[in-house]
Amino acid sequence: MAAKFKPLLEKEIGELRALSETGAASRAPVTLDQQSVGRLSRMDAMQAQAMAQATERRRHLRIQQVEAALKRIAEGEYGYCLSCGEEIEERRLQTDAAAPLCIGCSRGES
């Protein structure tokens, strides 16, 4: 099963890292130059910056999840729930290839 999902995870992590690099400028500090930007434009720029930073935090979290899944593949532990040790259903992994828990444990049912 790991052989099926490893290329998908590698592709996803590559895309996430590329997006992170291309979005760096939108997360940069907003210049507070009264001459070039009006107050409302500056507020819009600051809001856009905050949204870009939040997106980057979520992207970084996802990169960590995918890296953890790739590590589990390398260790031969991929596809097994980290909580109960049971095999994670393939349908769940098709939805999220980096899922570390079976559906029951993710819902807190075990």
Buried (B, 14 or more C-beta within 10 A) or exposed (E): EBEEBBEBBEEBBEEBEEEBEEBEEBBEEBEEEEEEBEEEEBEEBEEEBEEBEEBBEEBEEBBEBBEBBBEBBEEEBBBBBBBBEEEBBEEBBEEBBBBBBBBBBBEEEE
